[in-house]
Amino acid sequence: MQETTAEKIVLDKGRIQSLTRYAREHKSKATIQIINSFLPFIGLWIAMYFSLDVSYWLTLGLGVINTFFLVRIFIIQHDCGHQSFVKNRKAQKVIGHICSYFSTIPFKYWAKSHNVHHKVNGQLELRDIGDVPTFTVLEFKGFSKFQRLIYRIYRSPLVMFLLMPIYYLFVQIRLVKVKLPSFKKEKKGLLLNNLLILAVFTILGFTLGWADFLLVHLTILVLFSIVAMWFFYVQHQHEYGYKQWKKNWDYVTSALKGSTYYKIPRLFNWLTGHIGLHHIHHLNPAIPNYNLKKCIQENPWLNQFSTIISFKDSLKLASHKLWDETQQRMISFREFYDLDKRGLIPVPVEPSKAKY
């Protein structure tokens, strides 16, 4: 079993440059998106608050709907982080920060780490930035029994799609976890952001009553974290994705082959800000979400290089656990042990130093 590299996608520069015409901000489209995202969210939030007098099950039902409007608000924040939502840079920062008080995801820090993700997506050296930490077959082979157990627990559906999203939103994103030199100076800003969000929550808690406020808002935030984690997972954990060491890595191939086209029903596509068109977003992150649909309709050639998956297809991705460099695909633990049993995985020269 030897390391192999994926075939690079070679595109005419003119084709890629032609997409810049979609990277144009529209004030009217941005304004409409702000209105049809924030107003429904606030209206449903108020309805959830009063529904507590009837039944929490009704509150939960409204919360499920409102979760997707929070996703939509987060997509606005996400675009502001890419400086692609509106032309005015000051307005963009203001809008992004306002969105962050709803999503509770710090605007500046998250945007900075997310932009790093775009620059290195698929590089095995920095695989934990903006993606789900994933080990290779050889790394897992070199793990001790305890390390394997911990990783198997981490990649289990309960942890990956329920506990980890909650941990990420309430703990991980509150700390500077990115171990790059340029992120050391982000600690003060992140601390201030955490304190400001805590202050807003404290005011709302004392004004509305802590129990009612937490029942409403935590319901939305927990569901939001789960939906967001699922989309992050589906976007880069597909079977024939793209993961390479830096020496063999290619940006265009990473964007188109390493990101999926998540083809979901039109309503959910709208509610999630067309983020399912992830291959286009990675190829040109300057395209605002409200232009992605037009881009895909007028440039169907983009789809020939990407993995198109439906919601039903995406459920199968939960079995993906390890990256097999030889086959250039994600495999399950069952597949790993089958390969290992047949002696198809060499013993690493040194014990694995991979960390998680």
C-alpha positions as CSV (number, residue, x, y, z in Angstrom):
1,M,0.0,0.0,0.0
2,Q,1.6,3.2,-1.2
3,E,0.6,6.8,-1.2
4,T,-1.0,7.8,-4.5
5,T,-2.1,11.2,-5.8
6,A,-5.4,12.2,-7.4
7,E,-5.5,13.3,-11.0
8,K,-5.5,17.1,-11.2
9,I,-8.4,19.0,-12.8
10,V,-7.0,21.3,-15.5
11,L,-9.3,24.1,-16.5
12,D,-8.8,26.9,-19.0
13,K,-8.1,30.1,-17.0
14,G,-10.7,31.9,-19.0
15,R,-13.4,29.6,-17.7
16,I,-12.5,30.3,-14.1
17,Q,-12.1,34.0,-14.6
18,S,-15.6,34.1,-16.3
19,L,-17.1,33.3,-12.9
20,T,-16.0,36.7,-11.5
21,R,-19.1,38.2,-13.1
22,Y,-21.1,36.5,-10.4
23,A,-18.9,37.9,-7.7
24,R,-20.9,41.2,-7.8
25,E,-22.7,42.4,-4.7
26,H,-26.3,43.5,-5.1
27,K,-27.7,45.9,-2.5
28,S,-31.3,45.0,-3.3
29,K,-30.7,41.3,-3.1
30,A,-28.7,41.6,0.1
31,T,-31.4,43.8,1.7
32,I,-34.2,41.4,0.8
33,Q,-32.2,38.5,2.2
34,I,-31.7,40.4,5.5
35,I,-35.4,41.1,5.7
36,N,-36.6,37.6,4.8
37,S,-34.1,36.0,7.2
38,F,-34.2,38.2,10.3
39,L,-38.0,39.0,10.4
40,P,-39.1,35.4,10.2
41,F,-36.5,34.4,12.8
42,I,-37.5,37.1,15.3
43,G,-41.3,36.4,14.7
44,L,-40.8,32.7,15.2
45,W,-38.6,33.3,18.3
46,I,-41.4,35.4,19.9
47,A,-44.0,32.7,18.9
48,M,-41.7,30.1,20.6
49,Y,-41.5,32.2,23.7
50,F,-45.3,32.4,24.1
51,S,-45.8,28.8,23.0
52,L,-44.1,27.7,26.2
53,D,-47.5,28.4,27.9
54,V,-49.1,25.8,25.7
55,S,-46.5,23.0,25.3
56,Y,-42.8,22.6,24.9
57,W,-43.5,20.2,22.0
58,L,-45.1,23.1,20.2
59,T,-42.0,25.2,21.1
60,L,-39.7,22.5,19.7
61,G,-41.7,22.3,16.5
62,L,-41.4,26.0,15.9
63,G,-37.7,25.7,16.9
64,V,-37.0,23.2,14.1
65,I,-38.4,25.7,11.6
66,N,-36.6,28.6,13.1
67,T,-33.3,26.7,13.1
68,F,-33.2,27.0,9.3
69,F,-33.8,30.8,9.5
70,L,-30.8,31.0,11.8
71,V,-28.8,28.9,9.3
72,R,-29.9,31.6,6.7
73,I,-28.7,34.4,9.1
74,F,-25.4,32.5,9.5
75,I,-24.9,32.3,5.8
76,I,-25.2,36.1,5.7
77,Q,-22.5,36.2,8.4
78,H,-20.5,33.7,6.4
79,D,-20.6,35.9,3.2
80,C,-19.7,39.0,5.2
81,G,-16.6,37.1,6.4
82,H,-15.7,36.5,2.7
83,Q,-16.4,40.2,2.0
84,S,-18.9,39.2,-0.6
85,F,-22.3,40.2,0.8
86,V,-22.4,44.0,0.2
87,K,-19.9,46.4,-1.4
88,N,-19.5,48.7,1.7
89,R,-16.9,47.1,3.8
90,K,-17.9,48.9,7.0
91,A,-21.5,47.9,6.5
92,Q,-20.3,44.3,5.9
93,K,-18.5,44.2,9.3
94,V,-21.6,45.6,11.1
95,I,-23.9,43.1,9.4
96,G,-21.5,40.3,10.2
97,H,-21.2,41.2,13.8
98,I,-25.0,41.6,14.2
99,C,-25.5,38.1,12.7
100,S,-22.9,36.7,15.1
101,Y,-25.0,37.7,18.1
102,F,-27.8,35.5,16.7
103,S,-25.6,32.6,15.7
104,T,-23.2,33.1,18.7
105,I,-20.4,32.2,16.3
106,P,-17.7,35.0,16.7
107,F,-17.6,36.9,13.4
108,K,-13.9,37.9,13.1
109,Y,-12.3,34.8,14.5
110,W,-14.5,32.4,12.6
111,A,-14.2,34.3,9.4
112,K,-10.4,34.2,9.6
113,S,-10.2,30.5,10.3
114,H,-12.8,29.8,7.6
115,N,-10.7,31.7,5.0
116,V,-7.7,29.6,6.0
117,H,-9.9,26.5,5.4
118,H,-10.6,27.8,1.8
119,K,-6.9,28.2,1.2
120,V,-5.9,24.7,2.5
121,N,-9.0,22.6,2.1
122,G,-7.9,19.0,1.4
123,Q,-4.3,19.5,2.7
124,L,-3.6,16.6,5.1
125,E,-1.2,18.8,7.1
126,L,-4.0,21.2,8.1
127,R,-7.0,18.8,7.8
128,D,-8.7,20.0,11.0
129,I,-9.3,23.6,10.0
130,G,-12.9,24.0,8.7
131,D,-13.3,20.3,8.2
132,V,-13.9,17.2,10.3
133,P,-10.5,15.8,11.6
134,T,-9.9,12.6,9.6
135,F,-7.0,10.2,9.9
136,T,-5.5,8.2,7.1
137,V,-5.5,4.4,7.0
138,L,-1.7,4.3,7.7
139,E,-2.1,6.7,10.7
140,F,-4.9,4.6,12.1
141,K,-2.8,1.4,11.6
142,G,-0.1,3.0,13.8
143,F,-2.5,3.9,16.6
144,S,-2.5,2.0,19.9
145,K,-5.7,0.2,20.9
146,F,-6.6,3.1,23.2
147,Q,-6.1,5.7,20.4
148,R,-8.2,3.6,18.0
149,L,-11.0,3.4,20.6
150,I,-11.0,7.1,21.2
151,Y,-11.1,7.8,17.4
152,R,-13.9,5.3,16.9
153,I,-15.9,6.9,19.6
154,Y,-15.2,10.3,18.1
155,R,-16.4,9.2,14.7
156,S,-19.5,7.4,16.0
157,P,-22.8,9.0,14.9
158,L,-23.9,10.0,18.4
159,V,-20.7,11.9,19.0
160,M,-20.1,13.2,15.5
161,F,-23.6,14.5,14.8
162,L,-24.9,15.3,18.3
163,L,-22.3,15.9,21.0
164,M,-19.5,17.4,18.7
165,P,-21.8,20.1,17.2
166,I,-22.8,21.2,20.7
167,Y,-19.2,21.1,21.9
168,Y,-18.0,23.1,18.9
169,L,-20.6,25.8,19.3
170,F,-20.4,26.2,23.1
171,V,-16.8,25.4,23.8
172,Q,-14.4,25.0,20.8
173,I,-15.3,28.2,19.0
174,R,-14.9,30.2,22.2
175,L,-11.2,29.3,22.3
176,V,-8.3,29.9,19.9
177,K,-7.9,26.4,18.7
178,V,-6.1,27.1,15.4
179,K,-2.4,26.5,16.0
180,L,-1.1,29.0,13.4
181,P,1.2,31.9,14.5
182,S,-1.2,34.5,13.0
183,F,-4.0,33.4,15.3
184,K,-2.2,34.1,18.6
185,K,-3.3,37.8,18.5
186,E,-6.9,36.7,18.2
187,K,-7.3,35.7,21.8
188,K,-8.2,39.2,23.2
189,G,-10.8,39.8,20.4
190,L,-12.3,36.4,20.9
191,L,-12.5,36.9,24.7
192,L,-14.2,40.3,24.2
193,N,-16.7,38.7,21.7
194,N,-17.5,36.0,24.3
195,L,-18.1,38.6,27.0
196,L,-20.4,40.7,24.8
197,I,-22.5,37.6,23.8
198,L,-22.7,36.6,27.5
199,A,-23.8,40.2,28.3
200,V,-26.6,40.0,25.7
201,F,-27.7,36.6,27.0
202,T,-27.7,38.0,30.6
203,I,-29.9,40.9,29.7
204,L,-32.4,38.7,27.9
205,G,-32.3,36.1,30.7
206,F,-33.2,38.6,33.4
207,T,-35.7,40.4,31.2
208,L,-37.6,37.3,29.9
209,G,-36.8,34.9,32.7
210,W,-33.9,32.5,32.5
211,A,-35.9,29.3,32.2
212,D,-38.0,30.6,29.3
213,F,-35.1,32.3,27.5
214,L,-32.9,29.2,27.7
215,L,-35.7,26.8,26.7
216,V,-36.3,28.9,23.6
217,H,-32.8,30.0,22.5
218,L,-30.8,26.9,23.5
219,T,-33.3,24.8,21.5
220,I,-32.5,26.8,18.4
221,L,-28.8,26.9,19.0
222,V,-28.5,23.1,19.7
223,L,-30.5,22.3,16.5
224,F,-28.5,24.9,14.6
225,S,-25.2,23.3,15.6
226,I,-26.4,19.9,14.5
227,V,-27.6,21.2,11.1
228,A,-24.4,23.2,10.5
229,M,-22.2,20.2,11.5
230,W,-24.1,17.9,9.1
231,F,-23.6,20.3,6.2
232,F,-19.8,20.7,7.0
233,Y,-19.6,16.9,7.1
234,V,-21.4,16.3,3.8
235,Q,-19.5,19.0,2.0
236,H,-16.0,17.4,2.4
237,Q,-16.4,13.8,3.7
238,H,-17.8,12.2,0.5
239,E,-16.3,9.0,-0.7
240,Y,-14.2,10.1,-3.6
241,G,-13.2,13.5,-2.2
242,Y,-9.8,15.1,-2.3
243,K,-7.2,14.9,0.4
244,Q,-3.5,15.3,-0.4
245,W,-0.3,16.3,1.3
246,K,0.8,19.8,0.5
247,K,3.4,18.8,-2.0
248,N,0.8,17.3,-4.3
249,W,-2.1,19.6,-3.5
250,D,-4.0,21.7,-6.1
251,Y,-6.5,24.5,-5.4
252,V,-8.8,23.9,-8.4
253,T,-9.0,20.2,-7.8
254,S,-9.5,20.7,-4.1
255,A,-12.4,23.1,-4.8
256,L,-14.3,21.0,-7.4
257,K,-13.4,17.4,-6.4
258,G,-13.0,18.1,-2.7
259,S,-16.4,19.8,-2.3
260,T,-19.8,18.3,-3.0
261,Y,-22.8,19.6,-4.8
262,Y,-25.5,18.9,-2.2
263,K,-28.7,18.7,-4.3
264,I,-31.5,19.2,-1.8
265,P,-35.1,20.3,-2.3
266,R,-35.5,23.9,-3.4
267,L,-37.0,25.2,-0.1
268,F,-34.0,23.8,1.9
269,N,-31.6,25.1,-0.7
270,W,-33.1,28.6,-0.1
271,L,-33.1,28.2,3.7
272,T,-29.5,27.2,3.7
273,G,-28.3,30.1,1.4
274,H,-27.5,27.7,-1.5
275,I,-24.4,26.5,0.5
276,G,-25.0,23.1,-1.0
277,L,-23.4,24.5,-4.2
278,H,-20.2,24.1,-2.3
279,H,-17.9,23.3,-5.2
280,I,-18.7,26.7,-6.7
281,H,-18.3,28.4,-3.4
282,H,-14.8,26.9,-3.0
283,L,-13.8,27.7,-6.5
284,N,-14.7,31.3,-6.0
285,P,-15.7,32.3,-2.4
286,A,-16.2,35.9,-3.6
287,I,-19.5,34.9,-5.1
288,P,-22.3,35.9,-2.7
289,N,-24.8,33.2,-1.8
290,Y,-27.6,34.9,-3.7
291,N,-25.7,34.6,-7.0
292,L,-24.8,30.9,-6.7
293,K,-28.0,29.6,-8.2
294,K,-27.6,31.7,-11.3
295,C,-24.0,30.7,-11.6
296,I,-24.8,26.9,-11.6
297,Q,-27.7,27.4,-14.0
298,E,-25.5,29.3,-16.5
299,N,-22.4,27.1,-16.0
300,P,-23.4,23.5,-15.9
301,W,-19.9,22.4,-16.9
302,L,-18.9,22.9,-13.2
303,N,-20.9,19.8,-12.2
304,Q,-18.9,17.4,-14.4
305,F,-15.9,17.6,-12.0
306,S,-17.9,17.4,-8.7
307,T,-19.7,14.8,-6.7
308,I,-23.5,15.4,-6.8
309,I,-25.4,13.9,-3.8
310,S,-29.0,13.9,-2.8
311,F,-30.2,13.9,0.8
312,K,-30.6,10.1,0.6
313,D,-27.1,9.7,-0.7
314,S,-25.7,11.9,2.1
315,L,-27.0,9.6,4.8
316,K,-24.5,7.0,3.5
317,L,-21.6,9.3,4.2
318,A,-21.9,8.7,7.9
319,S,-20.0,5.4,7.5
320,H,-16.9,7.2,6.2
321,K,-14.2,7.1,8.8
322,L,-10.7,7.0,7.3
323,W,-8.9,8.3,4.2
324,D,-7.3,5.6,2.1
325,E,-4.4,7.2,0.2
326,T,-4.0,4.2,-2.0
327,Q,-7.6,4.1,-3.2
328,Q,-8.0,7.9,-2.9
329,R,-11.3,7.4,-1.1
330,M,-13.0,7.4,2.3
331,I,-13.5,4.0,3.8
332,S,-15.3,2.5,6.8
333,F,-13.8,0.9,9.8
334,R,-15.1,-2.4,8.5
335,E,-13.2,-1.9,5.3
336,F,-10.1,-1.0,7.2
337,Y,-10.1,-4.2,9.3
338,D,-10.8,-6.3,6.2
339,L,-7.8,-4.8,4.5
340,D,-5.7,-5.2,7.6
341,K,-6.8,-8.9,8.0
342,R,-5.6,-9.6,4.5
343,G,-2.3,-8.0,5.1
344,L,-2.8,-5.2,2.6
345,I,-1.8,-2.4,5.1
346,P,1.9,-2.2,5.9
347,V,3.1,-1.7,9.4
348,P,4.3,1.9,9.9
349,V,8.0,2.2,10.6
350,E,7.3,4.4,13.7
351,P,4.2,4.6,15.9
352,S,1.7,7.2,14.7
353,K,2.3,10.8,16.0
354,A,-1.1,12.0,14.7
355,K,-3.1,13.9,17.3
356,Y,-6.8,14.7,17.8
